[in-house]
Amino acid sequence: MRIGQHFKTMKIEANGLRLEVEDSGGGGPVVLLVMGLGGQLIHWPAPLVRALVDAGYRVVRFDNRDAGLSTHMSALGAPAIPWVAAQAWLGRRPRVPYMLADMADDALGVLDGLGIGQAHVVGLSMGAMIAQRIALAAPARVLSLTSIMGSSGNPRLIRPRPAVMRVAASRGRAVGDEALRRYYTRFFKAISSPVFPPTDAQLDDIFRRTAQRHSPRADAMQRQVAAILADGERAALLSRIQLPTLVLHGAEDPWVPPACGRDTARRIPGACLHLVPDMAHDLVPVGHPEIVRRVLAVLLPFLRAPAAAEAA
């Protein structure tokens, strides 16, 4: 039985967009899950979501703009990523269709639409960067911040391994459903744990379910990548975050290297850094049970800590 069967699904209006949202309901503290680049809410591992619900949390997850069943910004066009990257590398602020701060406003709009005042914010990859922006924009709304496999925004740190970059660069040659399936299979295997890799059958299943829901679009991915690249000033702002913060990172991450996690934790006062052994950039879309277990072993005690401190 999929965890989504117990969720209430709805569209929420935020910032002039329609965002697809799933809410587990219940009266417990809220955990807002913020997905990464091109990901959809169905890509959160069901065992992770189920463990949060079983622990008494109300879990809210949603599709970011330009992903899944939320509004796609096709009219804004596809930015030239090499130009955006070059501008970011030079310390300039390139003009892009939207910023990560706009995506953080979307997430706050989800909370507003559900009448939620505060939430534990858990972001993954690009979602971790959005989560940082939520904490900067509305700290009173954030019970705690968890940044998983994210970066501080320092453009000089995100240096994927060359082999992974070569696989990622082949996306443009993948035309048609079968070619896209082969591309995503290669890519997710390239960024996954060498010890706990996903199987072809698992990747085929998630690709099929993703395509049935909403196939990934190259122009949407480019707009999200541009938002990441254009957010270099975030690194200098992270010292303003005065919230309980957990930085979780895969010790073997070849896509967003562990140095990015270390830098994020260094910049946020009091942040706790935990490098997960054998984990790469692979909690989603297929979460190996052992990787999920190791993440939960750190995440669940951390989420409980702010409430325990308040009660003491």
C-alpha positions as CSV (number, residue, x, y, z in Angstrom):
1,M,0.0,0.0,0.0
2,R,1.5,3.4,-1.0
3,I,1.7,6.0,1.7
4,G,0.0,8.5,-0.7
5,Q,-3.3,6.6,-0.3
6,H,-3.6,8.1,3.2
7,F,-2.9,11.7,2.1
8,K,-5.3,14.4,1.2
9,T,-4.4,15.7,-2.2
10,M,-5.2,19.3,-3.3
11,K,-4.2,22.3,-5.3
12,I,-3.2,25.4,-3.3
13,E,-3.0,28.9,-4.9
14,A,0.3,30.6,-4.0
15,N,2.1,33.5,-5.8
16,G,-0.3,33.2,-8.7
17,L,0.6,29.5,-9.1
18,R,-1.3,26.3,-8.5
19,L,0.8,24.0,-6.4
20,E,0.0,20.3,-6.0
21,V,0.1,19.4,-2.3
22,E,-0.4,16.2,-0.3
23,D,-1.1,16.4,3.4
24,S,-1.2,13.5,5.9
25,G,-3.3,15.5,8.3
26,G,-3.3,14.9,12.0
27,G,-2.6,17.1,15.0
28,G,1.1,16.6,15.4
29,P,3.9,19.0,14.6
30,V,4.2,19.7,10.9
31,V,7.1,18.5,8.7
32,L,7.3,20.3,5.4
33,L,9.2,18.3,2.8
34,V,10.8,20.3,0.0
35,M,11.9,18.4,-3.1
36,G,15.0,18.8,-5.2
37,L,15.8,19.6,-8.8
38,G,13.1,18.3,-11.2
39,G,11.7,16.0,-8.5
40,Q,8.1,15.4,-7.6
41,L,6.4,14.7,-4.3
42,I,6.1,11.0,-5.1
43,H,9.9,10.8,-5.1
44,W,10.2,11.0,-1.4
45,P,10.7,7.4,-0.2
46,A,7.5,6.0,1.2
47,P,9.3,4.4,4.2
48,L,10.7,7.8,5.2
49,V,7.3,9.5,4.9
50,R,5.7,6.6,6.8
51,A,8.2,6.8,9.6
52,L,7.6,10.5,10.1
53,V,3.8,9.9,10.2
54,D,4.2,6.9,12.6
55,A,6.3,9.2,14.8
56,G,3.4,11.5,15.1
57,Y,4.2,14.2,12.6
58,R,1.8,15.8,10.1
59,V,3.7,15.5,6.8
60,V,3.1,18.0,4.0
61,R,4.9,17.5,0.7
62,F,4.3,19.3,-2.6
63,D,5.5,19.7,-6.2
64,N,7.7,22.8,-6.7
65,R,6.8,25.2,-9.5
66,D,8.0,23.7,-12.8
67,A,7.7,20.2,-11.5
68,G,5.0,17.5,-11.4
69,L,1.4,18.7,-11.3
70,S,2.2,22.2,-10.2
71,T,2.2,25.2,-12.5
72,H,4.9,25.0,-15.2
73,M,6.5,28.3,-16.2
74,S,6.9,27.5,-19.9
75,A,6.2,31.1,-21.1
76,L,9.4,32.2,-19.3
77,G,11.5,30.3,-21.7
78,A,14.7,28.2,-21.1
79,P,17.7,30.2,-19.9
80,A,21.2,29.6,-21.3
81,I,22.8,27.7,-18.5
82,P,26.4,28.2,-19.5
83,W,25.9,32.0,-19.5
84,V,24.1,31.9,-16.2
85,A,26.9,29.7,-14.7
86,A,29.6,32.1,-16.0
87,Q,27.9,35.1,-14.5
88,A,27.5,33.4,-11.2
89,W,31.1,32.3,-11.2
90,L,32.2,36.0,-11.7
91,G,30.1,37.0,-8.7
92,R,27.4,38.7,-10.7
93,R,23.6,38.3,-10.4
94,P,22.4,36.9,-13.7
95,R,18.8,37.6,-14.8
96,V,16.9,34.4,-14.5
97,P,13.2,33.5,-14.8
98,Y,12.8,33.2,-11.0
99,M,14.9,32.8,-7.9
100,L,15.1,30.2,-5.1
101,A,13.6,33.0,-2.9
102,D,10.5,32.8,-5.1
103,M,10.3,29.1,-4.6
104,A,10.7,29.6,-0.8
105,D,7.7,32.0,-1.0
106,D,5.8,29.2,-2.8
107,A,6.5,26.8,0.1
108,L,5.3,29.5,2.6
109,G,2.2,29.8,0.5
110,V,1.6,26.1,0.9
111,L,1.7,26.5,4.7
112,D,-0.6,29.6,4.5
113,G,-3.1,27.7,2.3
114,L,-3.2,24.9,4.9
115,G,-3.5,27.3,7.8
116,I,-0.1,26.1,9.3
117,G,1.8,28.6,11.4
118,Q,5.0,26.7,11.9
119,A,6.8,23.6,10.5
120,H,9.9,21.7,10.7
121,V,11.4,22.3,7.2
122,V,13.2,19.4,5.6
123,G,14.7,20.1,2.1
124,L,16.7,17.8,-0.2
125,S,19.3,18.9,-2.7
126,M,17.8,22.0,-4.4
127,G,15.0,21.7,-1.8
128,A,17.7,22.1,0.9
129,M,18.7,25.4,-0.7
130,I,15.0,26.5,-0.8
131,A,14.6,25.4,2.8
132,Q,17.5,27.7,3.7
133,R,15.7,30.5,2.0
134,I,12.6,29.8,3.9
135,A,14.5,30.0,7.2
136,L,16.0,33.3,6.1
137,A,12.7,34.8,4.9
138,A,10.4,33.7,7.7
139,P,12.4,32.3,10.7
140,A,9.3,32.6,13.0
141,R,7.6,30.0,10.8
142,V,10.4,27.4,11.1
143,L,10.6,25.1,14.1
144,S,13.8,23.6,12.7
145,L,15.8,23.4,9.5
146,T,17.1,20.2,7.9
147,S,19.4,20.6,4.9
148,I,20.0,17.3,3.1
149,M,22.5,17.0,0.3
150,G,22.4,20.8,-0.2
151,S,24.9,23.6,-0.6
152,S,25.4,27.1,0.8
153,G,25.2,28.7,-2.6
154,N,29.0,29.2,-3.0
155,P,29.4,28.6,-6.7
156,R,33.0,27.5,-6.3
157,L,32.1,24.5,-4.2
158,I,29.6,22.6,-6.4
159,R,32.0,20.6,-8.5
160,P,30.5,17.3,-9.5
161,R,32.9,14.5,-10.4
162,P,33.8,14.6,-14.1
163,A,32.2,11.2,-14.8
164,V,28.9,12.3,-13.4
165,M,29.0,15.6,-15.4
166,R,29.6,13.6,-18.6
167,V,26.4,11.6,-17.9
168,A,24.4,14.7,-17.0
169,A,25.6,16.4,-20.2
170,S,24.1,13.6,-22.3
171,R,20.5,14.7,-21.4
172,G,20.2,16.9,-24.5
173,R,20.7,13.9,-26.8
174,A,17.9,11.9,-25.1
175,V,14.8,12.3,-27.2
176,G,11.7,10.2,-26.7
177,D,10.4,8.2,-23.7
178,E,12.7,5.3,-24.1
179,A,15.8,7.5,-24.6
180,L,14.8,9.5,-21.5
181,R,14.4,6.3,-19.5
182,R,17.9,5.1,-20.4
183,Y,19.3,8.6,-19.6
184,Y,17.7,8.8,-16.2
185,T,18.8,5.2,-15.4
186,R,22.4,6.1,-16.2
187,F,22.2,9.3,-14.3
188,F,20.7,8.0,-11.1
189,K,23.1,5.1,-11.1
190,A,26.0,7.6,-11.5
191,I,25.0,9.6,-8.5
192,S,23.8,6.7,-6.3
193,S,25.6,4.9,-3.5
194,P,28.2,2.4,-4.7
195,V,27.3,0.1,-1.8
196,F,23.5,0.4,-2.0
197,P,22.7,1.2,-5.7
198,P,19.1,1.1,-7.1
199,T,18.2,-1.8,-9.4
200,D,17.1,-1.3,-13.0
201,A,13.6,-2.6,-12.0
202,Q,13.3,0.1,-9.3
203,L,14.4,2.8,-11.6
204,D,12.1,1.6,-14.3
205,D,9.2,1.6,-11.9
206,I,9.8,5.1,-10.7
207,F,10.3,6.4,-14.2
208,R,7.0,4.8,-15.3
209,R,5.1,6.3,-12.4
210,T,6.8,9.7,-12.9
211,A,5.9,9.7,-16.7
212,Q,2.3,8.7,-15.9
213,R,2.0,11.6,-13.5
214,H,4.0,14.3,-15.5
215,S,7.1,13.6,-17.6
216,P,10.2,15.7,-16.8
217,R,10.7,18.7,-19.1
218,A,14.1,20.0,-20.1
219,D,13.1,23.7,-20.1
220,A,11.6,23.4,-16.6
221,M,14.9,21.8,-15.4
222,Q,16.9,24.6,-16.9
223,R,14.8,27.2,-15.1
224,Q,15.3,25.5,-11.8
225,V,19.1,25.1,-12.5
226,A,19.3,28.8,-13.3
227,A,17.6,29.6,-10.0
228,I,20.2,27.5,-8.1
229,L,23.1,29.1,-10.0
230,A,21.8,32.7,-9.5
231,D,21.6,32.3,-5.7
232,G,25.2,32.8,-4.8
233,E,24.6,35.6,-2.3
234,R,22.8,33.1,0.0
235,A,26.1,31.9,1.3
236,A,26.8,35.2,3.0
237,L,23.4,35.3,4.6
238,L,23.4,31.9,6.3
239,S,25.0,33.3,9.4
240,R,21.7,35.0,10.1
241,I,19.9,31.7,10.7
242,Q,19.4,31.2,14.4
243,L,17.4,28.0,14.3
244,P,18.0,24.4,15.3
245,T,19.7,23.2,12.1
246,L,20.8,19.7,10.9
247,V,23.0,19.4,7.8
248,L,22.8,15.8,6.5
249,H,25.0,14.9,3.6
250,G,26.1,11.7,1.8
251,A,29.7,10.9,2.5
252,E,30.1,9.6,-1.0
253,D,28.1,12.3,-2.9
254,P,29.5,12.7,-6.4
255,W,27.0,15.4,-7.5
256,V,26.9,17.8,-4.6
257,P,30.2,17.0,-2.9
258,P,30.5,16.7,0.9
259,A,32.4,19.9,1.0
260,C,29.1,21.7,0.2
261,G,27.6,20.2,3.3
262,R,30.6,21.1,5.5
263,D,30.5,24.7,4.2
264,T,26.7,25.0,4.9
265,A,27.1,23.7,8.4
266,R,30.1,26.0,9.0
267,R,28.1,29.1,8.0
268,I,25.0,28.4,10.1
269,P,25.7,29.1,13.8
270,G,25.3,25.9,15.9
271,A,24.4,23.7,12.9
272,C,25.0,20.0,13.4
273,L,26.7,18.2,10.5
274,H,26.2,14.5,9.9
275,L,27.9,12.7,7.0
276,V,26.0,9.5,6.2
277,P,28.3,6.6,5.5
278,D,27.9,5.0,2.0
279,M,25.2,7.6,1.0
280,A,25.7,9.4,-2.2
281,H,23.2,11.7,-3.9
282,D,20.6,9.0,-3.8
283,L,17.9,9.3,-1.1
284,V,15.5,9.9,-4.0
285,P,13.8,8.9,-6.2
286,V,14.7,5.3,-5.0
287,G,15.6,5.2,-1.3
288,H,17.5,2.1,-0.4
289,P,16.1,0.8,2.9
290,E,19.5,1.0,4.6
291,I,20.1,4.6,3.4
292,V,16.6,5.6,4.6
293,R,17.3,3.9,7.9
294,R,20.5,5.8,8.4
295,V,18.9,9.1,7.6
296,L,16.0,8.5,9.9
297,A,18.4,7.5,12.7
298,V,19.7,11.0,12.7
299,L,16.6,13.0,11.5
300,L,14.0,11.7,14.0
301,P,16.0,12.5,17.1
302,F,16.9,15.9,15.7
303,L,13.2,16.7,15.1
304,R,12.3,15.7,18.6
305,A,15.1,17.8,20.2
306,P,13.5,21.3,19.8
307,A,10.3,20.1,21.5
308,A,12.2,18.5,24.3
309,A,14.3,21.7,24.8
310,E,11.1,23.8,24.9
311,A,9.5,21.5,27.5
312,A,12.6,21.4,29.7
